[in-house]
């Protein structure tokens, strides 16, 4: 897989993290349903905000990890090409 495609994957993961952040902020809007369901609705939204926060964090971490893989591939390619170009090295 070309390094540019790996970087594109990392960017896509970061974009998904941003969407997860946005979703958890949307769930923070106070919702008033009243009556006996109010507590259940608040707990439901709180658990989904927590899940959104966790998913966003994991996607950011994964994006950085994937980007690091592409960086290391490019560094390895550069090192190998530099070695091949040196005269007298076989």
Backbone as CSV, one residue per row, in Angstrom:
resi,resn,N_x,N_y,N_z,CA_x,CA_y,CA_z,C_x,C_y,C_z
1,UNK,0.858,-1.171,0.000,0.000,0.000,0.000,0.904,1.234,0.000
2,UNK,0.709,2.152,-0.937,1.529,3.365,-0.983,1.344,4.229,0.268
3,UNK,2.425,4.889,0.642,2.393,5.721,1.853,1.316,6.803,1.767
4,UNK,1.096,7.366,0.580,0.063,8.404,0.452,-1.319,7.860,0.787
5,UNK,-1.572,6.613,0.439,-2.864,6.006,0.785,-2.963,5.762,2.289
6,UNK,-1.834,5.436,2.903,-1.832,5.232,4.357,-2.088,6.569,5.059
7,UNK,-1.463,7.640,4.554,-1.746,8.967,5.112,-3.219,9.349,4.915
8,UNK,-3.787,8.995,3.770,-5.208,9.279,3.528,-6.085,8.518,4.525
9,UNK,-5.709,7.291,4.833,-6.447,6.517,5.837,-6.356,7.197,7.202
10,UNK,-5.165,7.663,7.552,-4.988,8.368,8.831,-5.869,9.613,8.879
11,UNK,-5.918,10.362,7.781,-6.772,11.560,7.732,-8.243,11.193,7.867
12,UNK,-8.654,10.104,7.215,-10.054,9.660,7.312,-10.396,9.292,8.755
13,UNK,-9.467,8.641,9.448,-9.706,8.280,10.851,-9.828,9.526,11.720
14,UNK,-8.987,10.518,11.460,-9.069,11.773,12.220,-10.395,12.487,11.946
15,UNK,-10.850,12.439,10.699,-12.150,13.048,10.368,-13.286,12.337,11.092
16,UNK,-13.196,11.030,11.188,-14.216,10.268,11.926,-14.183,10.633,13.407
17,UNK,-12.997,10.874,13.944,-12.879,11.294,15.343,-13.575,12.635,15.550
18,UNK,-13.402,13.532,14.589,-14.062,14.839,14.683,-15.586,14.683,14.642
19,UNK,-16.067,13.756,13.824,-17.510,13.502,13.774,-18.013,12.925,15.100
20,UNK,-17.228,12.042,15.708,-17.617,11.478,17.003,-17.635,12.572,18.070
21,UNK,-16.680,13.495,18.010,-16.681,14.629,18.943,-17.936,15.465,18.751
22,UNK,-18.286,15.713,17.497,-19.473,16.508,17.202,-20.738,15.817,17.719
23,UNK,-20.806,14.518,17.545,-21.978,13.770,18.015,-22.119,13.862,19.532
24,UNK,-20.999,13.741,20.248,-21.114,13.804,21.703,-21.526,15.198,22.164
25,UNK,-21.144,16.238,21.426,-21.576,17.593,21.783,-23.066,17.785,21.497
26,UNK,-23.532,17.179,20.424,-24.971,17.261,20.130,-25.796,16.579,21.219
27,UNK,-25.245,15.508,21.775,-25.962,14.784,22.828,-25.939,15.531,24.156
28,UNK,-25.134,16.579,24.249,-25.048,17.352,25.489,-26.173,18.373,25.620
29,UNK,-26.912,18.580,24.548,-28.034,19.533,24.588,-29.074,19.010,25.580
30,UNK,-29.461,19.838,26.538,-30.442,19.381,27.529,-31.758,18.958,26.867
31,UNK,-32.235,17.835,27.263,-33.496,17.315,26.741,-34.465,17.173,27.898
32,UNK,-35.595,17.796,27.740,-36.595,17.707,28.801,-37.788,16.913,28.291
33,UNK,-37.957,15.737,28.870,-39.131,14.931,28.534,-40.089,14.884,29.713
34,UNK,-39.554,15.194,30.879,-40.386,15.241,32.074,-40.842,13.870,32.557
35,UNK,-41.477,13.875,33.665,-42.049,12.659,34.224,-41.009,11.599,34.577
36,UNK,-41.463,10.372,34.667,-40.580,9.290,35.113,-39.495,8.925,34.089
37,UNK,-39.636,9.362,32.846,-38.632,9.040,31.827,-37.416,9.964,31.858
38,UNK,-37.518,11.106,32.532,-36.431,12.093,32.510,-35.102,11.482,32.963
39,UNK,-35.111,10.755,34.057,-33.876,10.160,34.571,-33.302,9.157,33.578
40,UNK,-34.158,8.340,32.973,-33.696,7.342,32.003,-33.115,8.012,30.761
41,UNK,-33.753,9.080,30.296,-33.260,9.796,29.123,-31.897,10.415,29.421
42,UNK,-31.759,11.029,30.591,-30.474,11.628,30.962,-29.382,10.579,31.057
43,UNK,-29.686,9.426,31.623,-28.696,8.341,31.723,-28.326,7.815,30.335
44,UNK,-29.323,7.671,29.479,-29.089,7.217,28.108,-28.150,8.177,27.375
45,UNK,-28.445,9.468,27.446,-27.615,10.459,26.763,-26.212,10.511,27.360
46,UNK,-26.117,10.401,28.668,-24.808,10.412,29.317,-23.964,9.221,28.862
47,UNK,-24.561,8.050,28.786,-23.798,6.869,28.356,-23.361,7.001,26.901
48,UNK,-24.191,7.609,26.066,-23.820,7.793,24.667,-22.766,8.898,24.502
49,UNK,-22.806,9.915,25.341,-21.735,10.923,25.324,-20.418,10.276,25.711
50,UNK,-20.444,9.424,26.723,-19.235,8.730,27.166,-18.703,7.829,26.058
51,UNK,-19.592,7.106,25.403,-19.175,6.239,24.298,-18.605,7.072,23.153
52,UNK,-19.228,8.193,22.829,-18.716,9.065,21.771,-17.339,9.591,22.095
53,UNK,-17.127,9.953,23.349,-15.811,10.425,23.786,-14.761,9.320,23.620
54,UNK,-15.114,8.105,24.022,-14.182,6.976,23.906,-13.879,6.653,22.448
55,UNK,-14.905,6.633,21.608,-14.707,6.333,20.186,-13.836,7.407,19.539
56,UNK,-14.097,8.658,19.844,-13.294,9.748,19.279,-11.831,9.604,19.684
57,UNK,-11.598,9.303,20.939,-10.223,9.122,21.404,-9.522,7.969,20.713
58,UNK,-10.215,6.864,20.563,-9.628,5.704,19.885,-9.345,6.009,18.416
59,UNK,-10.250,6.715,17.754,-10.030,7.056,16.347,-8.859,8.016,16.180
60,UNK,-8.722,8.980,17.103,-7.568,9.890,17.047,-6.276,9.108,17.236
61,UNK,-6.257,8.219,18.236,-5.072,7.398,18.491,-4.741,6.545,17.262
62,UNK,-5.741,5.915,16.688,-5.524,5.064,15.531,-5.021,5.883,14.346
63,UNK,-5.573,7.068,14.140,-5.100,7.938,13.067,-3.636,8.295,13.233
64,UNK,-3.238,8.631,14.456,-1.829,8.955,14.711,-0.932,7.733,14.508
65,UNK,-1.410,6.572,14.918,-0.633,5.338,14.752,-0.453,5.009,13.275
66,UNK,-1.526,5.110,12.508,-1.456,4.833,11.071,-0.520,5.835,10.393
67,UNK,-0.596,7.085,10.781,0.306,8.093,10.235,1.762,7.774,10.581
68,UNK,1.996,7.302,11.788,3.341,6.897,12.199,3.869,5.730,11.378
69,UNK,2.983,4.820,11.013,3.383,3.698,10.152,3.844,4.233,8.798
70,UNK,3.086,5.147,8.222,3.468,5.725,6.928,4.799,6.457,7.042
71,UNK,4.984,7.191,8.133,6.264,7.882,8.355,7.416,6.890,8.374
72,UNK,7.220,5.776,9.080,8.315,4.802,9.186,8.576,4.115,7.845
73,UNK,7.515,3.880,7.062,7.710,3.298,5.727,8.548,4.229,4.860
74,UNK,8.223,5.524,4.898,8.988,6.483,4.099,10.432,6.568,4.567
75,UNK,10.642,6.527,5.869,12.011,6.560,6.399,12.782,5.311,5.971
76,UNK,12.144,4.159,6.035,12.795,2.915,5.604,13.105,2.969,4.113
77,UNK,12.141,3.403,3.311,12.389,3.540,1.871,13.561,4.462,1.600
78,UNK,13.596,5.593,2.297,14.693,6.544,2.121,16.033,5.945,2.494
79,UNK,16.054,5.203,3.593,17.310,4.577,4.029,17.761,3.518,3.029
80,UNK,16.829,2.735,2.530,17.189,1.699,1.558,17.658,2.307,0.247
81,UNK,16.977,3.338,-0.213,17.385,3.985,-1.449,18.735,4.668,-1.303
82,UNK,18.992,5.275,-0.162,20.285,5.917,0.071,21.398,4.869,0.048
83,UNK,21.140,3.714,0.585,22.148,2.650,0.609,22.427,2.138,-0.801
84,UNK,21.392,1.997,-1.610,21.545,1.498,-2.979,22.321,2.498,-3.833
85,UNK,22.142,3.775,-3.582,22.782,4.810,-4.399,24.239,5.036,-4.052
86,UNK,24.718,4.522,-2.909,26.118,4.738,-2.535,27.037,3.881,-3.416
87,UNK,28.062,4.474,-3.952,28.980,3.685,-4.766,29.734,2.667,-3.911
88,UNK,29.934,1.519,-4.462,30.690,0.483,-3.769,29.885,-0.344,-2.809
89,UNK,28.607,-0.037,-2.607,27.750,-0.814,-1.695,26.943,-1.796,-2.529
90,UNK,26.997,-3.024,-2.116,26.225,-4.048,-2.828,25.186,-4.650,-1.931
